[in-house]
Amino acid sequence: MTEEQAIAGTDLLQLDRNLGDFHYDVKYAFDAGTGLSEQTIDYICEAKGDPEWLRAFRKRALAIFLREPLPTHWASKQLEEIDFSQIRYYLAHGQRAGRTWEEVPEEVKRTFERLGVPEQERKFLAGVEAQFDSEAAYSHMKDALRDQGVIFVGSTEGLHKHPEIFRKWFGKVIPPGDNKFAALNSAVFSGGSFIYVPPGVKVSHPLQAYFRINAESFGQFERTLIIADEGAEVTYMEGCTAPRFDSATLHSAVVELVALAGAKIQYITVQNWSPNVFNLVTKRGTAMENAEIRWIDCNIGSRLTMKYPAVILRGRKARGEVLSIALANSGQHQDTGAKMIHLADETTSNIIAKSISIGEGRSSYRGQVTIPSHLKGCKNNTECDALLINTTSRTDTYPAITLRGNRSAVQHEASVSKISAEQIFYMQQRGLPESEAMSLSVNGFINDLVREFPMEYSVELKRLIDLEMEGSVG
């Protein structure tokens, strides 16, 4: 890897915790106040100019959210610590995203410049959308892509300017009734990305969205919809930061991917939320014949993360893959995993998940794979490995694999291990400090998976592991 690529990785991922731990006082033009009710929905609809069908959609979703209990019969009791009546559900500086950085309000632009987003755009990306609290402040894509018919805008702009595409797929992959937090997002969503790639168009450089939380006691609910038409290809990356506050911050996104016949979508997430953030996200894609959806997911940050990227394999020979790394330090619970639902012959899926628990951190893997009896030639491979650094750390694994009939095949491997005292001792005898020896061991544990990440990611992931290992010894 060249020095330039290493620097690129640093810029793209924003993994330095201190880099994002700041906020500015901003005078908001729109503020729905605290609490959630039909009046909150009406306020958001008026502010955003929603059509009536969407207002009705939001209110149906609100009813589902209020009716459904927290899923604490299987999930963490920490969910009960969220006081939904104290969350601010909509905060916006303005309604229109700037097409150039000069059009972005000064205090918002200052935040993204401090995070290095404009510099990243110039060097590496085909397009950027930068969201500040509830709305995108900046949205821009290279002219060459626009000339090919690629659409990359915020969800609100997609709704208003491209309703024939947006409404056809919106809420179809993840309906409001899917789960309590999908219902919450459907009720109050704002921001996120809408991407459409026409048939046969291959977007060579990544499109990136950057989500920034600036306000305290705030909930961010972006909604992303990506459609790759037949034979199209696109890679999308998302980054995120939030300052550290004493009160809880809520992030509850919904991401829907649609890969039509022969299309490929790669969705890369590196989560770097501050430790006061509850990160409760629903992500799912649907892959048609010969299509491929690949989730690359790295969870290092937040207080509680619940995220299980899924692929519904609807077309013959469709492919789905989830590669994930989760690192839980003290005060954190990374509850992550993957779902693969096979609905057509000769579909294949691959899940590789690795977790590291440090201090009193807890990591959980939850997986679901389903292959019904009438299908033939389907294959699934699932590997989940956990590494415990201390005796006080914890890991759990909850795989659920259902294979019916005898014409398909699944394979499942899992392991739980501890850092080898002998290995650490051996490296110390060669002059390495204990923390450095621990970092080497942890990086060795995830090395095979890190190599599957894009090149610009791998160096920085290893550097973050080193940072997390500091102070973990003892």
C-alpha positions as CSV (number, residue, x, y, z in Angstrom):
1,M,0.0,0.0,0.0
2,T,1.3,3.4,-0.9
3,E,1.6,6.3,1.6
4,E,-1.1,8.1,-0.4
5,Q,-3.5,5.2,-0.1
6,A,-2.8,5.0,3.6
7,I,-3.5,8.7,4.0
8,A,-6.7,8.2,2.0
9,G,-7.8,5.5,4.4
10,T,-7.3,7.9,7.3
11,D,-9.3,10.6,5.6
12,L,-12.1,8.4,4.5
13,L,-12.8,6.6,7.7
14,Q,-12.5,9.4,10.2
15,L,-11.6,6.8,12.8
16,D,-9.8,9.1,15.2
17,R,-12.3,9.4,18.0
18,N,-11.1,12.9,19.1
19,L,-11.5,14.2,15.6
20,G,-15.3,14.0,15.8
21,D,-15.7,15.0,19.4
22,F,-16.7,18.6,19.0
23,H,-19.8,20.6,18.2
24,Y,-20.8,24.1,17.4
25,D,-23.9,26.1,18.5
26,V,-26.2,26.3,15.5
27,K,-29.3,28.3,15.1
28,Y,-31.9,25.9,13.7
29,A,-34.6,27.1,11.3
30,F,-36.7,24.0,12.0
31,D,-37.1,22.3,15.4
32,A,-39.9,19.8,16.2
33,G,-39.1,19.9,19.9
34,T,-39.0,16.9,22.2
35,G,-41.4,13.9,22.2
36,L,-43.2,12.0,19.5
37,S,-46.8,12.3,18.5
38,E,-49.0,12.9,15.4
39,Q,-48.2,16.6,15.8
40,T,-44.5,15.8,15.4
41,I,-45.4,14.0,12.2
42,D,-47.4,17.0,11.0
43,Y,-44.6,19.3,11.8
44,I,-42.1,17.2,9.8
45,C,-44.5,16.9,6.8
46,E,-45.1,20.6,6.7
47,A,-41.4,21.5,7.0
48,K,-40.5,19.0,4.2
49,G,-43.5,19.6,2.0
50,D,-44.4,15.9,2.0
51,P,-47.3,14.7,-0.2
52,E,-50.4,13.4,1.5
53,W,-49.7,9.8,0.8
54,L,-46.4,10.1,2.7
55,R,-48.1,11.8,5.7
56,A,-50.5,8.9,5.9
57,F,-47.6,6.5,5.6
58,R,-45.7,8.2,8.4
59,K,-48.8,8.1,10.7
60,R,-49.4,4.4,10.0
61,A,-45.8,3.8,11.0
62,L,-46.2,5.8,14.1
63,A,-49.1,3.7,15.2
64,I,-47.0,0.6,14.7
65,F,-44.1,2.0,16.7
66,L,-46.4,3.0,19.6
67,R,-48.1,-0.4,19.5
68,E,-45.1,-2.7,19.4
69,P,-43.2,-3.4,22.6
70,L,-39.4,-3.1,22.9
71,P,-37.9,-6.4,21.8
72,T,-36.4,-7.0,25.2
73,H,-37.7,-10.6,25.2
74,W,-34.6,-11.4,23.1
75,A,-32.6,-8.1,22.9
76,S,-30.7,-6.2,25.6
77,K,-32.5,-4.6,28.5
78,Q,-30.4,-1.5,27.7
79,L,-33.1,-0.5,25.3
80,E,-35.2,0.5,28.2
81,E,-32.8,3.3,29.0
82,I,-33.9,5.2,25.9
83,D,-36.4,7.9,26.9
84,F,-38.3,8.4,23.6
85,S,-40.1,11.4,25.2
86,Q,-36.9,13.3,25.6
87,I,-35.6,12.9,22.0
88,R,-35.7,15.7,19.5
89,Y,-36.9,14.1,16.3
90,Y,-36.3,16.8,13.7
91,L,-33.7,19.6,13.6
92,A,-32.7,21.3,10.4
93,H,-30.7,24.4,9.5
94,G,-32.5,24.6,6.2
95,Q,-34.3,22.5,3.6
96,R,-32.1,22.8,0.6
97,A,-28.7,21.0,0.2
98,G,-25.9,23.1,-1.4
99,R,-24.5,21.9,-4.7
100,T,-21.2,23.6,-3.8
101,W,-19.5,24.0,-0.5
102,E,-19.8,27.8,-0.9
103,E,-23.6,27.4,-0.7
104,V,-23.4,25.5,2.7
105,P,-24.1,27.6,5.8
106,E,-20.8,28.7,7.4
107,E,-21.2,26.9,10.8
108,V,-22.2,23.7,9.0
109,K,-19.4,24.0,6.4
110,R,-16.9,24.6,9.3
111,T,-17.9,21.2,10.8
112,F,-17.4,19.3,7.6
113,E,-14.1,21.1,6.8
114,R,-12.8,20.2,10.3
115,L,-13.8,16.5,9.5
116,G,-12.0,16.8,6.2
117,V,-15.0,15.8,4.0
118,P,-14.4,18.4,1.1
119,E,-10.8,17.2,0.9
120,Q,-11.9,13.6,0.6
121,E,-14.3,14.4,-2.1
122,R,-11.7,16.1,-4.2
123,K,-9.3,13.2,-3.9
124,F,-11.2,10.0,-4.0
125,L,-14.9,10.1,-4.5
126,A,-17.4,10.3,-7.4
127,G,-20.0,12.1,-5.2
128,V,-20.7,13.1,-1.6
129,E,-23.8,13.8,0.4
130,A,-23.1,15.4,3.8
131,Q,-26.0,15.3,6.3
132,F,-26.0,17.6,9.4
133,D,-28.6,16.4,12.0
134,S,-31.9,15.9,10.1
135,E,-31.1,17.2,6.6
136,A,-28.4,17.1,3.9
137,A,-26.4,20.3,3.9
138,Y,-24.4,19.3,0.8
139,S,-25.1,17.0,-2.2
140,H,-22.9,16.8,-5.2
141,M,-22.0,14.3,-7.9
142,K,-19.5,14.4,-10.8
143,D,-21.0,15.7,-14.0
144,A,-19.9,12.6,-16.0
145,L,-22.1,10.4,-13.9
146,R,-25.1,12.7,-14.2
147,D,-24.6,12.6,-18.0
148,Q,-24.9,8.8,-17.8
149,G,-28.2,9.1,-16.0
150,V,-27.0,8.3,-12.4
151,I,-29.1,9.9,-9.7
152,F,-27.5,10.6,-6.3
153,V,-29.5,13.0,-4.1
154,G,-31.1,13.1,-0.7
155,S,-34.2,11.1,0.0
156,T,-36.5,14.2,0.0
157,E,-35.2,15.4,-3.3
158,G,-35.5,11.9,-4.7
159,L,-39.1,11.7,-3.5
160,H,-40.0,15.1,-5.1
161,K,-38.0,14.9,-8.4
162,H,-38.1,11.2,-9.2
163,P,-41.4,9.9,-7.7
164,E,-41.8,7.3,-10.5
165,I,-38.7,5.5,-9.3
166,F,-38.7,6.4,-5.6
167,R,-42.3,5.4,-4.8
168,K,-42.0,2.1,-6.7
169,W,-39.4,0.8,-4.3
170,F,-39.7,2.9,-1.1
171,G,-40.8,0.8,1.8
172,K,-41.0,-2.4,-0.3
173,V,-37.8,-4.1,1.0
174,I,-38.3,-3.0,4.6
175,P,-42.0,-2.1,5.4
176,P,-42.8,-0.2,8.5
177,G,-44.2,-3.3,10.2
178,D,-40.8,-5.1,9.9
179,N,-39.8,-4.2,13.4
180,K,-40.3,-1.4,16.0
181,F,-37.3,0.6,14.9
182,A,-38.1,0.3,11.2
183,A,-41.5,1.7,12.2
184,L,-39.9,4.6,14.1
185,N,-37.7,5.5,11.1
186,S,-40.7,5.3,8.7
187,A,-42.6,7.7,11.0
188,V,-39.9,10.4,11.3
189,F,-37.3,9.7,8.6
190,S,-35.4,12.6,7.1
191,G,-32.2,12.7,5.1
192,G,-30.3,9.7,3.8
193,S,-29.5,9.0,0.1
194,F,-31.5,8.1,-3.0
195,I,-29.4,6.5,-5.7
196,Y,-30.5,5.1,-9.1
197,V,-27.9,3.6,-11.5
198,P,-29.3,3.0,-15.0
199,P,-28.9,-0.3,-16.8
200,G,-25.3,-1.2,-17.7
201,V,-23.7,1.8,-16.0
202,K,-20.8,0.9,-13.8
203,V,-19.9,3.6,-11.3
204,S,-16.1,3.2,-11.0
205,H,-15.5,5.4,-7.9
206,P,-17.4,5.1,-4.6
207,L,-20.3,7.4,-3.7
208,Q,-20.2,8.5,-0.1
209,A,-22.6,9.8,2.5
210,Y,-21.4,11.4,5.7
211,F,-23.7,11.6,8.6
212,R,-23.0,14.1,11.4
213,I,-24.9,14.5,14.6
214,N,-24.3,17.9,16.2
215,A,-27.1,18.4,18.7
216,E,-27.7,16.8,22.2
217,S,-30.7,14.6,23.0
218,F,-31.2,14.2,19.2
219,G,-32.4,11.3,17.0
220,Q,-31.1,10.9,13.5
221,F,-33.3,8.9,11.2
222,E,-31.9,8.9,7.7
223,R,-33.5,6.7,5.0
224,T,-31.4,5.3,2.1
225,L,-32.7,3.7,-1.0
226,I,-30.3,2.4,-3.7
227,I,-31.5,0.9,-6.9
228,A,-29.0,-0.7,-9.4
229,D,-30.8,-1.4,-12.7
230,E,-30.0,-4.4,-14.8
231,G,-26.2,-5.0,-15.2
232,A,-25.3,-1.8,-13.2
233,E,-22.7,-1.6,-10.5
234,V,-22.2,0.8,-7.6
235,T,-20.2,1.1,-4.4
236,Y,-21.6,3.2,-1.6
237,M,-19.7,4.1,1.6
238,E,-21.1,5.7,4.7
239,G,-19.2,7.3,7.5
240,C,-20.5,8.9,10.7
241,T,-19.5,10.8,13.8
242,A,-21.1,12.5,16.8
243,P,-19.8,14.5,19.7
244,R,-19.8,12.9,23.1
245,F,-22.7,14.0,25.3
246,D,-23.9,13.0,28.8
247,S,-27.4,12.2,27.5
248,A,-28.3,9.4,25.1
249,T,-28.4,10.0,21.4
250,L,-30.4,7.8,19.1
251,H,-29.5,6.7,15.6
252,S,-32.1,4.6,13.8
253,A,-31.6,4.3,10.0
254,V,-33.2,2.2,7.4
255,V,-31.3,1.1,4.3
256,E,-33.0,-0.6,1.3
257,L,-31.0,-2.0,-1.6
258,V,-32.5,-3.3,-4.9
259,A,-30.1,-5.1,-7.3
260,L,-32.0,-6.0,-10.5
261,A,-30.8,-8.8,-12.8
262,G,-27.0,-8.9,-13.2
263,A,-26.5,-5.8,-11.0
264,K,-23.9,-5.5,-8.2
265,I,-24.1,-3.3,-5.1
266,Q,-21.4,-3.1,-2.5
267,Y,-22.3,-1.2,0.7
268,I,-19.5,-0.3,3.1
269,T,-20.1,0.9,6.6
270,V,-17.5,1.9,9.2
271,Q,-19.3,2.9,12.3
272,N,-17.5,5.3,14.6
273,W,-20.2,6.7,16.9
274,S,-19.4,8.2,20.3
275,P,-20.2,5.9,23.3
276,N,-23.5,7.7,24.2
277,V,-25.2,6.7,20.9
278,F,-27.8,3.9,20.6
279,N,-27.4,2.6,17.1
280,L,-30.5,0.6,16.0
281,V,-30.4,0.1,12.3
282,T,-32.3,-2.0,9.8
283,K,-30.5,-2.9,6.5
284,R,-31.7,-5.2,3.8
285,G,-31.2,-5.8,0.1
286,T,-33.1,-7.8,-2.5
287,A,-31.1,-9.5,-5.3
288,M,-32.7,-10.6,-8.6
289,E,-31.3,-13.1,-11.1
290,N,-27.5,-13.2,-11.2
291,A,-27.4,-10.1,-9.0
292,E,-25.0,-9.6,-6.1
293,I,-25.3,-7.6,-2.9
294,R,-22.3,-7.3,-0.6
295,W,-22.4,-5.7,2.9
296,I,-19.1,-4.8,4.4
297,D,-19.7,-3.8,8.0
298,C,-17.4,-2.6,10.7
299,N,-18.8,-1.7,14.1
300,I,-16.4,0.0,16.5
301,G,-18.2,2.6,18.6
302,S,-21.7,3.4,20.1
303,R,-23.1,2.2,23.4
304,L,-25.4,-0.4,21.9
305,T,-25.5,-1.4,18.3
306,M,-28.2,-3.7,16.9
307,K,-27.6,-4.3,13.2
308,Y,-28.1,-7.4,11.0
309,P,-27.6,-6.7,7.3
310,A,-29.7,-9.0,5.2
311,V,-30.0,-10.2,1.6
312,I,-33.2,-11.7,0.1
313,L,-32.0,-13.8,-2.8
314,R,-35.0,-13.7,-5.1
315,G,-33.5,-14.6,-8.5
316,R,-31.7,-17.7,-9.8
317,K,-28.0,-17.6,-9.1
318,A,-28.2,-14.4,-7.0
319,R,-25.4,-14.0,-4.5
320,G,-25.3,-12.4,-1.1
321,E,-22.4,-11.7,1.3
322,V,-21.9,-10.1,4.7
323,L,-18.4,-9.5,6.0
324,S,-18.4,-7.9,9.5
325,I,-16.0,-7.0,12.3
326,A,-17.3,-5.9,15.7
327,L,-15.2,-4.6,18.6
328,A,-16.8,-4.1,22.0
329,N,-14.9,-2.2,24.6
330,S,-16.1,-1.5,28.2
331,G,-19.5,0.1,28.3
332,Q,-20.4,-1.2,24.8
333,H,-22.6,-4.0,23.4
334,Q,-22.1,-4.9,19.8
335,D,-25.2,-7.0,18.9
336,T,-24.6,-7.7,15.2
337,G,-24.9,-10.4,12.6
338,A,-26.5,-11.2,9.2
339,K,-29.5,-12.7,7.5
340,M,-29.7,-14.6,4.2
341,I,-33.1,-15.6,2.9
342,H,-32.9,-17.9,-0.2
343,L,-36.0,-17.8,-2.4
344,A,-34.6,-19.1,-5.8
345,D,-32.6,-22.1,-7.1
346,E,-28.8,-22.0,-7.2
347,T,-28.5,-19.0,-4.9
348,T,-25.4,-18.6,-2.8
349,S,-24.6,-16.7,0.4
350,N,-21.6,-16.2,2.6
351,I,-21.4,-14.8,6.1
352,I,-18.1,-14.1,7.8
353,A,-18.2,-12.4,11.2
354,K,-15.5,-11.7,13.7
355,S,-15.9,-10.1,17.1
356,I,-13.4,-8.9,19.7
357,S,-14.5,-8.2,23.3
358,I,-12.3,-6.0,25.5
359,G,-12.5,-5.1,29.2
360,E,-16.2,-5.5,30.1
361,G,-17.4,-5.2,26.5
362,R,-19.9,-7.6,25.1
363,S,-20.3,-8.8,21.6
364,S,-23.2,-10.9,20.2
365,Y,-23.6,-12.6,16.8
366,R,-27.1,-13.3,15.6
367,G,-27.6,-15.0,12.3
368,Q,-30.5,-16.3,10.2
369,V,-30.2,-18.4,7.1
370,T,-33.3,-19.9,5.5
371,I,-33.4,-22.3,2.5
372,P,-36.9,-23.9,1.9
373,S,-37.3,-27.5,0.7
374,H,-38.5,-26.8,-2.9
375,L,-35.2,-25.1,-3.8
376,K,-32.2,-26.9,-5.3
377,G,-28.5,-26.1,-5.7
378,C,-28.4,-23.4,-2.9
379,K,-25.3,-22.9,-0.8
380,N,-24.5,-21.1,2.4
381,N,-21.3,-20.7,4.3
382,T,-21.3,-19.1,7.8
383,E,-18.3,-18.5,9.9
384,C,-18.4,-16.6,13.2
385,D,-15.4,-16.3,15.5
386,A,-15.1,-14.5,18.8
387,L,-12.0,-13.4,20.6
388,L,-12.1,-12.5,24.4
389,I,-9.3,-10.3,25.6
390,N,-10.1,-10.2,29.4
391,T,-11.9,-12.5,31.8
392,T,-14.5,-9.8,32.3
393,S,-15.5,-9.5,28.6
394,R,-18.3,-11.5,27.1
395,T,-19.5,-13.0,23.8
396,D,-22.6,-14.8,22.7
397,T,-23.6,-16.5,19.5
398,Y,-27.2,-17.1,18.3
399,P,-27.1,-18.8,14.9
400,A,-30.4,-19.9,13.3
401,I,-30.0,-22.0,10.2
402,T,-33.0,-23.6,8.6
403,L,-32.3,-26.0,5.7
404,R,-35.2,-28.1,4.4
405,G,-34.9,-30.8,1.8
406,N,-31.7,-32.5,0.6
407,R,-30.8,-30.6,-2.6
408,S,-29.0,-27.7,-1.0
409,A,-26.0,-27.4,1.4
410,V,-25.0,-25.2,4.3
411,Q,-21.8,-25.0,6.3
412,H,-21.4,-23.4,9.7
413,E,-18.2,-22.9,11.7
414,A,-17.8,-21.0,15.0
415,S,-15.1,-20.5,17.6
416,V,-14.5,-18.7,20.8
417,S,-10.9,-18.1,21.9
418,K,-8.8,-16.1,24.3
419,I,-5.6,-14.3,23.8
420,S,-2.8,-16.8,24.2
421,A,-0.7,-16.0,27.3
422,E,2.2,-18.0,25.8
423,Q,2.0,-16.0,22.6
424,I,2.1,-12.7,24.5
425,F,5.0,-13.9,26.7
426,Y,6.9,-15.0,23.6
427,M,6.5,-11.5,21.9
428,Q,7.5,-9.8,25.1
429,Q,10.7,-11.8,25.2
430,R,11.4,-10.2,21.8
431,G,11.2,-6.7,23.3
432,L,7.6,-5.8,22.5
433,P,5.5,-4.0,25.1
434,E,2.5,-6.0,26.3
435,S,0.0,-3.7,24.7
436,E,1.8,-3.9,21.3
437,A,1.9,-7.7,21.6
438,M,-1.8,-7.7,22.3
439,S,-2.5,-5.5,19.3
440,L,-0.5,-7.8,17.1
441,S,-2.5,-10.8,18.3
442,V,-5.8,-9.1,17.7
443,N,-4.8,-7.9,14.2
444,G,-3.7,-11.4,13.4
445,F,-7.2,-12.7,14.5
446,I,-9.0,-10.4,12.0
447,N,-6.3,-10.3,9.3
448,D,-8.0,-12.7,6.9
449,L,-11.2,-10.6,7.0
450,V,-9.5,-7.2,6.8
451,R,-7.9,-8.2,3.5
452,E,-11.4,-8.5,2.1
453,F,-12.0,-4.8,2.8
454,P,-11.1,-2.2,0.2
455,M,-7.4,-1.4,0.4
456,E,-7.9,2.1,1.8
457,Y,-9.8,0.6,4.8
458,S,-7.4,-2.1,6.0
459,V,-4.5,0.0,7.3
460,E,-6.8,2.3,9.2
461,L,-8.8,-0.5,10.7
462,K,-5.6,-2.0,12.1
463,R,-4.7,1.4,13.5
464,L,-8.0,1.7,15.3
465,I,-7.6,-1.7,16.8
466,D,-4.2,-0.5,18.2
467,L,-6.0,2.5,19.7
468,E,-8.7,0.4,21.3
469,M,-6.1,-2.0,22.8
470,E,-4.4,0.9,24.6
471,G,-5.2,0.5,28.3
472,S,-6.9,-2.8,27.8
473,V,-4.0,-4.8,29.4
474,G,-4.4,-5.8,33.0
